[in-house]
Amino acid sequence: MQLSLSSPFALATLRYSQAAILIILVLVCSFLLLLLFLQWHRPRDKRLPPGSMGWPYVGETLKLYTENPNSFFSIRQKRFGDIFKTHILGCPCVMISSPEAARTVLVTRAHLFKPTYPTSKEKMIGPEALFFHQGSYHSRLKKLVQASLLPSAIRGSVSQIEQIVLELLPTWKSNTINTLQEMKRYAFDVAMISAFGSKQDLEMEGIKHLYRCLEKGYNSMPLDFPGTPFHKAMKARKLLDEKLRKLIQKRRRSGRHEGGLLGILLGAKDHVKLNQLSESQIADNIIGVIFAAQDTTASVLTWILKYLHDNQDLLEAVTREQEGIRSKIAEANRGLTWEDTRRMPLSSRVIQETLRTASILSFTFREAVQDVEFEGYLIPKGSSET
């Protein structure tokens, strides 16, 4: 006798099979997570740094997001010292904060560590971005990005950047503002010009909107469920990728690559195979560079304002230098030019000194390529150093 799928017995059997498969998958995933958790907690010949790994998979990520991030790290630094372990953003980490430890990871024993990012960040920015690669591909993309920042590339954008400032200034007047957030607004608009050139396509407003949606979820808990900030950000990421690909195709069809980083990436060819960059490679690197440029530039500008505020004599001297250039521009009834920016020696030195002394990045990630011993502690292979 044959049973049709409409039979109550067949439907019950089907549901039972699906439930059994789901239970098996949950058990397997739980087992793998438990193995990872136990691997980091099992006794070793060398001691792991002090600290807490929190819950399996989640670790201490919830605490990171419910507390102020700076407080999260400073509290643990005071409790455990300059080197401690934790588990955040889905990966086990060893946090280091002393200059000696940073020098070890970044300079003296740099060959034992490689740049890395949490998987959630790679998903948001895109796997083809240069930040997630090493070797020839990374070197090639790095040169192309640097080419977009050369004087010859940005000379023609000065008037547009000036216009951005002129539009922002009235919104700051007579108001109390969050300096870092306002600098991020400014840096974002400048980064868009640097990325796409002076020609503002019709798609640009839509691209800006999706960038802002993506940014809102960038530092959120990496839970890709409907309704979560991360899920909303990933939806925006997908739409942003589609818009960028259409823009790439449009510029390739027209044969006019225009300016900015996009123009440089569109015109780039491998010197050996003469291969063009793919649409995904271009899109991922555009997204990544704008993220990097926005945050670092805003951080530098905020530190500059703080240092000038704390040193009134220097502030007055920089103000005199800027007022002198401003008066010449007013007399000539023109806008700011590239040549004007070359006549700001004191302002330039302030920027250079800020870059030298300020902490532009709060932290960065490195992954141990083998077990490393440091100050009597074991840094396990595959762990992230932050």
C-alpha positions in Angstrom: 0.0 0.0 0.0 1.3 3.5 -0.9 0.8 6.5 1.3 0.3 9.9 -0.3 1.8 13.1 1.3 -1.8 14.2 2.2 -2.1 11.2 4.5 -2.0 12.3 8.2 0.5 9.5 8.9 2.8 10.7 6.2 2.6 14.3 7.3 3.4 13.3 10.9 6.4 11.2 9.7 7.7 14.2 7.7 7.4 16.6 10.6 9.1 14.1 12.8 12.0 13.7 10.4 12.4 17.5 10.1 12.3 17.9 13.9 14.9 15.1 14.2 17.2 16.8 11.7 16.9 20.1 13.5 17.7 18.5 16.9 20.8 16.8 15.4 22.0 20.1 13.9 21.5 21.9 17.2 23.4 19.2 19.1 26.3 19.2 16.6 26.6 23.0 16.7 26.4 22.9 20.5 29.1 20.2 20.7 31.4 22.2 18.4 30.9 25.4 20.5 31.6 23.4 23.7 34.8 22.0 22.2 36.0 25.6 21.4 35.0 26.7 24.8 36.9 23.8 26.5 39.9 24.3 24.3 40.4 27.8 25.7 39.8 26.6 29.3 41.7 23.4 29.4 45.0 23.3 31.3 48.2 23.9 29.3 51.9 23.8 29.9 51.8 27.6 29.7 49.3 29.8 31.5 46.6 31.7 29.5 46.4 35.3 30.5 43.9 36.1 33.3 40.4 37.2 32.4 36.9 35.8 31.6 35.7 34.1 28.4 32.1 34.6 29.4 29.5 32.3 27.8 30.2 30.0 24.8 30.0 31.8 21.5 28.5 35.0 23.0 31.5 35.4 25.4 31.5 38.9 26.9 30.0 40.6 23.8 26.8 41.5 25.6 28.8 43.3 28.3 30.8 45.1 25.6 27.6 46.5 24.1 25.8 47.3 27.4 28.7 49.1 28.9 30.7 52.0 27.5 33.4 50.2 25.3 36.2 52.3 26.9 34.9 51.4 30.4 34.7 47.7 29.3 38.4 47.6 28.5 39.6 49.9 31.3 37.8 47.9 34.0 39.4 44.7 32.9 42.8 46.3 32.5 42.6 47.5 36.1 41.5 44.1 37.3 43.7 41.8 35.3 46.6 44.0 34.1 48.0 45.0 30.7 47.4 41.6 29.2 44.1 39.6 29.7 41.8 37.3 27.8 38.2 37.8 26.8 35.7 36.6 24.1 34.0 39.3 22.0 32.4 39.6 18.6 32.4 35.8 18.2 36.2 35.2 18.7 38.5 34.5 21.7 40.9 37.5 22.2 43.9 38.5 24.2 43.8 42.2 25.0 47.2 44.0 25.3 47.6 47.6 26.2 51.2 48.3 27.3 53.6 50.0 24.8 56.0 47.1 25.2 53.3 44.5 24.3 52.2 46.6 21.3 55.8 46.8 20.1 56.2 43.0 20.4 53.1 42.3 18.3 53.5 45.1 15.7 57.3 45.3 15.4 59.8 42.9 17.1 57.7 39.7 16.6 55.3 40.9 13.9 56.0 37.8 11.8 54.1 35.7 14.4 50.9 37.8 13.9 48.8 38.7 10.9 46.2 41.4 10.5 42.7 40.1 11.1 39.1 41.4 11.7 36.1 39.8 13.3 34.0 37.8 10.8 31.1 40.2 11.3 33.2 43.2 10.1 34.4 41.2 7.0 30.8 40.4 6.1 29.7 44.1 6.4 32.6 45.6 4.5 33.1 42.8 2.0 35.7 40.0 1.8 37.5 41.5 -1.2 38.5 44.7 0.7 42.2 45.1 1.0 42.0 45.1 4.9 41.4 41.3 4.8 44.2 40.3 2.5 48.0 40.1 2.4 50.5 39.6 -0.3 50.3 40.8 -3.9 46.6 41.6 -3.9 46.9 43.8 -0.8 50.0 45.6 -2.2 48.2 46.3 -5.5 45.1 47.7 -3.8 47.1 49.7 -1.3 49.0 51.4 -4.2 45.7 52.2 -5.9 44.1 53.7 -2.8 47.2 55.8 -2.1 47.0 57.1 -5.7 43.6 58.4 -5.0 45.0 60.5 -2.2 47.9 62.1 -4.1 48.0 65.9 -4.5 47.3 65.5 -8.2 44.1 63.5 -7.4 42.6 65.8 -4.7 43.8 69.2 -6.1 40.5 69.6 -8.0 38.3 68.8 -5.0 39.3 71.8 -2.8 36.4 73.9 -3.8 33.9 71.1 -3.1 35.4 70.4 0.3 35.2 74.1 1.1 31.5 74.1 0.1 30.9 71.2 2.5 32.4 73.2 5.4 30.4 76.3 4.5 27.2 74.3 4.6 28.0 72.8 8.0 29.2 75.9 9.8 25.7 77.5 10.2 24.5 74.3 11.9 27.3 74.5 14.5 26.8 78.2 15.3 25.3 79.0 18.7 24.8 75.3 19.4 26.4 72.7 21.6 27.6 69.9 19.4 29.1 66.5 19.7 32.5 67.2 18.2 33.3 63.6 17.1 29.9 63.1 15.5 30.0 66.4 13.6 33.5 65.6 12.4 32.2 62.2 11.2 29.5 64.1 9.2 32.1 66.3 7.6 34.5 63.4 7.0 31.8 61.3 5.4 30.9 63.9 2.8 34.6 64.5 2.0 35.1 60.7 1.8 32.3 60.4 -0.8 34.0 63.0 -3.0 37.3 61.2 -2.6 35.7 57.9 -3.5 33.4 58.9 -6.4 35.0 62.0 -7.7 33.5 65.4 -8.4 30.8 64.1 -10.6 27.9 63.3 -8.4 25.7 60.7 -10.1 22.0 60.5 -9.6 22.5 57.3 -7.5 24.7 59.2 -5.0 21.9 60.1 -2.5 20.7 56.6 -2.4 24.3 55.3 -1.9 24.8 57.8 1.0 21.5 56.7 2.7 22.5 53.0 2.5 26.0 53.8 3.9 24.4 55.5 6.9 22.1 52.5 7.4 25.1 50.2 7.2 27.0 52.3 9.7 24.3 52.1 12.3 24.8 48.4 12.6 28.5 48.3 12.1 29.3 48.1 15.8 26.2 46.2 16.8 25.9 42.7 18.2 26.5 40.3 15.2 23.1 38.6 15.4 21.6 38.2 11.9 18.0 37.9 12.9 15.1 40.0 11.6 14.7 43.2 13.6 18.3 43.3 14.9 20.6 46.3 13.9 23.0 43.8 12.4 20.3 42.3 10.2 19.2 45.7 9.0 22.8 46.6 8.3 23.3 43.5 6.2 20.2 44.2 4.2 21.5 47.7 3.6 24.9 46.2 2.6 23.2 44.0 0.0 21.3 47.0 -1.5 24.5 49.1 -1.4 26.4 46.4 -3.3 23.7 46.4 -6.0 23.8 50.2 -6.4 27.6 50.2 -6.6 27.6 47.5 -9.2 25.1 49.5 -11.3 27.2 52.6 -11.0 30.4 50.6 -11.9 28.6 49.2 -15.0 27.3 52.6 -16.0 30.8 54.2 -15.9 32.3 51.3 -17.7 29.8 51.4 -20.5 30.3 55.2 -20.9 34.1 54.8 -21.1 34.4 57.7 -18.7 35.7 56.5 -15.4 35.6 60.0 -13.9 37.7 60.9 -10.8 38.1 59.6 -7.3 39.0 56.1 -6.1 36.3 54.6 -8.2 37.9 56.0 -11.4 41.3 54.7 -10.4 39.9 51.2 -9.6 38.0 51.1 -12.9 41.1 52.0 -14.9 43.4 49.6 -13.0 44.9 46.6 -14.8 47.2 43.9 -13.6 50.6 44.5 -15.1 51.2 40.8 -15.8 47.8 39.5 -16.8 46.2 42.9 -17.7 43.1 41.8 -15.7 40.6 44.5 -14.6 39.3 44.4 -11.1 36.0 42.7 -10.7 32.8 44.5 -9.7 32.9 42.8 -6.3 36.5 43.8 -5.7 35.8 47.4 -6.6 32.6 47.6 -4.5 34.1 46.0 -1.4 37.1 48.3 -1.5 35.0 51.5 -2.0 32.9 50.5 1.0 35.9 49.7 3.1 37.9 52.8 2.3 35.0 55.1 3.0 34.5 53.4 6.4 38.2 53.7 7.2 38.5 57.3 6.0 35.5 58.5 7.8 36.5 57.2 11.3 40.2 58.0 11.2 39.7 61.5 9.7 37.0 62.4 12.3 39.3 61.1 15.1 42.2 63.2 13.9 40.1 66.4 13.5 38.6 65.9 17.0 42.1 65.5 18.5 43.3 68.7 16.7 40.4 70.7 18.1 41.1 69.4 21.6 44.8 70.2 21.4 44.1 73.7 20.1 41.5 74.2 22.9 44.1 73.2 25.5 46.8 75.5 24.1 45.3 79.0 23.7 48.6 80.5 22.4 48.8 78.0 19.6 45.1 78.4 18.9 45.6 82.2 18.5 48.6 81.7 16.2 46.7 79.2 14.0 43.7 81.5 13.9 45.9 84.4 12.7 47.3 82.2 9.9 43.8 81.2 8.8 42.4 84.7 9.0 45.3 86.0 6.9 44.4 83.5 4.1 40.7 84.3 4.5 41.2 88.0 4.0 43.2 87.5 0.8 40.4 85.2 -0.5 37.8 87.9 0.3 39.8 90.6 -1.4 40.1 88.5 -4.5 36.5 87.5 -4.3 37.2 83.9 -4.9 37.1 80.5 -3.1 39.8 78.5 -1.5 42.4 77.0 -3.8 45.0 74.2 -3.6 47.7 76.9 -3.5 46.1 78.5 -0.4 46.3 75.1 1.4 50.1 75.1 0.7 50.4 78.5 2.6 49.5 77.1 6.0 52.8 76.0 7.5 51.7 76.3 11.2 48.4 74.5 10.6 50.2 71.7 8.7 52.6 71.2 11.6 49.7 71.0 14.1 48.2 68.3 11.9 51.5 66.4 11.7 52.1 66.6 15.4 48.5 65.4 16.1 49.1 62.4 13.8 52.3 61.6 15.8 50.9 61.9 19.3 47.2 61.1 19.3 45.6 57.7 19.5 43.7 57.7 16.2 42.5 54.1 16.6 41.2 52.8 19.9 42.4 49.3 19.1 43.3 47.0 16.2 43.2 43.2 15.7 46.1 40.7 15.0 45.8 36.9 14.8 48.5 34.6 16.2 49.8 32.3 13.5 51.3 30.0 16.1 51.4 29.6 19.9 53.3 32.6 21.2 54.7 33.0 24.7 54.7 36.6 26.1 55.6 37.6 29.7 55.0 34.1 30.9 51.6 33.8 29.3 50.5 31.7 26.3 48.8 33.4 23.4 47.2 30.5 21.5 47.4 30.0 17.8 44.3 31.5 16.1 43.5 33.9 18.9 43.0 37.6 18.1 45.3 40.2 19.8 43.7 43.5 20.3 
